[in-house]
């Protein structure tokens, strides 16, 4: 009889201990999440909008560039306008230029002619921005858009024609310039050259 009582009491003590441990873990996790939610709410006037904003910022690299930030506006042919929103140095050893090409004219325009002059690049990247370059004036070195072994560029490709008033988002990735140099000249075929500052 005493053996049964001892075994039963051990089971009760074990169950109580497990319940207390689970309650502690749940309370601890709830406290961490609650703290994060409160911090997000205190940084913005509407917590739900802050949550939506942080979620959309992680969808893709191109989406992280602020479309309202304009580092440069460069005029091109037939009313095309290149707007550069961000030039960022990434930890992977490259620089990403993000922006958009807008049709400010009155007729529909095709997006060809920005691929550059290299036949292999033009063939593999039609209607792209593969012809873009960065120039490090201090180091006196020109950087071309990165490409893989099949000559496919790390940039926007297959752009369709742009209707008046519409814009097409674009990005280009280049090898990183030396960390000591944070200013480069950017050129895209069909547009004037722009001097840009690198962030990150």
N, C-alpha and C positions, 0 to 999 in steps of 0.2 A: 504494500500500500504506500509506504513512504517512497519507494522507488518511483511509482507512478506519479506521485505528487511532485517529486523533484524534477522528473522529465517534463511534466506539464508546466511547472513554474519556469523551467529553462526556455520552453517554447514561448511562453508569454513574454519573458524578458527579451528574447530574441526578436519577437514580433514588435514589441514596443520600441526597441532600439532601431530596427529597420524603419519603422514609421517616423521616428524622430529624425533619422538621417535623411530620409526622403523629403520631409518637411523643410529641413535646413537647406537642402540642395535646391528645392523649388523656390524657396524664399530668396536664396542667393541669386539664382538666375533671374528671377523676377525683378530683383533690385537692380541688377546690371542693365536689363532691358529698359526698365523704367527710367534709369538715369540717362540713357542715351536718348530716349524719347523726349525727356524734359529738356536736355541740351539742345536737341534739334528744334524744339518748340520755342526756346528762349532766343534762338538765333534768327528766327523768322516770325512774322506776324501771324501766319497761318501754318500750323504744323502739317496739315495734310498736303499743302502745296510744297513744303520743304521735302517731305518724303517722296513726292512724285519727282521733284527735281533731282534728288540724289539717285533715284532709280534710273532716270533717263540718261544721266551723265555717264553711266557705265555701259551703255549699249554698244558703242563702237568708238574707235579712236577719232573718226571724223566728227562725231557728235559732240566731242568735248570742247571743240573750238567755239568761242563765243561769237555768234553771228553778228552781234552788234559792235564788236571791237573791230575797227578798221585800221590796220597798220599802213596800208597803201591802197590807192585806187589808180590803176594804170589803164589808159585808153588803148584800144586796139583797132583793128580794121572794121569798117562798116558799122560802127556804133557798138562794138563789143567792149565791155568794161570788165577788167580783172580786179576783183576786190580781195585783198589778202587779209585774213582775219587773225592768223596765228603762224608764227615761225618758232617751233619748239625743239629744243635739244632733248633727246630721249636717252634713257640709260642704256639702251641697246646699241649705242654707237652710231646713231643716225639723227638727221634733222628732218622734221616733218613740216611742210608748208601746207596750210589749209586755207581755203577761201572759196570763192565762187566766180563764175563767169556769167555776166549779165548782158542781155541784149537790150540796149537802150535805144535802138533804132525803131523803124516802123515796118520792117519786113523780116520774115523768118530767115535765120542764118544757120548754115551748117557749122559744125564744130571741127572741121578738118583743118589741117595745116599747122597744128601745134605739136606734131609728132617729132619734128626735127628733120635732119637730112640723112641720118644713118639708115640705109636700106633695110637692114635686118630689124631695126627697131620699128620702122614704119610698117613693115610687113606684119609684124607680130602684135602691134599696138595701134590699130586704126582708130581714128577719132579719139585720140588720147592727148595727154599733156606731157608725153615722154620726152619732148624736146627741151624741157625746162633745164636751166643751169643755175648754179650758185657760183659766185666768184669771191674768193677770199683775197681782197686787195692787199692786205698786209703780207700774207704768205705767198701772194702771187700764184694762186692755184685755182683752177676751175673744177667744179664738181658737177657730175652728171647724175640724172635720176638713176637710182639703183635698179638693177635688173637681174633676173635669174639666168641660169645657164641656157635657157631657151629664148633669151632676149625679151622676155615679158617683163614690163616695167612694174615697179612698185608705185603705181600712180593710178589716177582715174583713167579708164579706157571706155571705149564704146559709147561715147557721148552722142546723143541724138541732136537733131537740129533744135535751135533755141528760138522760141517765139518771142515777139516783141514784149518787153516788160518782164519776161521770165528770167530766172537764173538757174544755173547748174552748179551744184557743189563739186569742188575739185580738191584733190590732195596729191602731193608729191613727196617722196622720201629720198633723201640724199645721204651720202656718207657724212659723218660729223666733221666739222671744221675743228681746228684746235680750240680747246676750252678757253684759251686766253683771248680769242677773237669772237666777239658777239655781234659783229655787223658784217653783212654780206650784200653783194649786188645780185639781184634776182632777175632773170630774163626768161620769158616764155615767147616762142616764135609768134610773131604777129602783134606783140605788145612792146611798149617801151620798157627800158630797164628801171627797176626800183631798188632803192637802198633800204634794207630791212634789218631790224634788230632781232637777235635771237633771244628767246626766253628759256628758262630751265637750265 
